[in-house]
């Protein structure tokens, strides 16, 4: 403290100006140092952001290729679905025709035995309009 009081006592106005100038120089050095430190941190952050942007672009491309692959798989599955529905319809048609043939065969056999339209209709479940031609051609 004695050193500072000696400087101020000899030339108080000049000493105060020297202290202010010294304070301004130290402040300027601190501000420049802070800007430089901030500049370096910003450069590092820019590199990290660019790396993240590239990673995001790569992920987007992967998702797009996955989307294309899944859409192709969806088309294939829709084709299989269509094929299975067609097969199901064909099986139903064949089953219906098999039942009809069985009913027709039974109706013909009953007509040969001499049964009436009502009896054949009750046993086979066929309509009277279907049974009449059978009796006409196969009945006794």
C-alpha positions, 0 to 999 in steps of 0.5 A, spaced: 500 500 500 505 504 501 508 504 494 501 506 491 500 512 496 507 514 494 505 514 487 499 518 488 502 523 492 508 525 488 503 526 482 496 525 483 493 527 476 498 523 472 498 517 477 490 516 476 491 517 469 496 511 469 491 507 473 485 508 468 490 507 462 492 500 465 485 498 467 483 500 460 489 495 457 487 490 462 480 490 460 481 490 453 486 484 453 480 481 457 475 482 452 480 480 446 481 474 450 474 473 451 472 474 444 478 469 442 476 464 446 468 464 444 471 464 437 475 458 438 468 455 441 464 457 436 469 453 431 468 447 435 461 447 435 461 449 427 465 442 426 460 438 431 454 441 427 456 440 421 458 432 423 451 432 426 448 435 419 452 429 415 449 424 420 442 426 419 443 427 412 445 419 412 439 417 416 434 421 412 437 417 406 437 410 410 430 412 411 428 413 404 431 407 402 428 403 407 421 406 405 422 404 398 424 397 400 417 397 405 413 400 399 416 394 395 414 389 400 407 392 401 406 391 393 408 384 394 404 382 400 398 386 396 399 381 390 399 375 395 393 378 398 390 378 392 392 371 390 389 368 396 383 372 396 382 369 388 384 362 391 379 363 397 373 365 392 375 359 387 375 354 393 368 357 395 366 356 388 368 349 387 365 347 394 358 350 392 359 347 385 360 340 389 354 341 394 350 343 388 352 336 384 351 332 390 344 335 391 343 334 384 345 327 384 341 326 390 335 329 387 336 325 380 336 318 385 330 320 389 326 322 382 328 315 379 326 312 386 319 316 384 319 321 390 315 327 389 317 334 388 316 336 396 320 330 398 326 332 394 325 339 396 325 338 403 331 333 403 336 336 398 334 344 400 333 345 393 327 349 390 321 346 387 323 350 380 330 346 380 327 340 382 321 340 376 326 339 370 329 333 374 323 329 375 321 331 368 327 328 365 329 322 371 323 321 374 318 315 373 
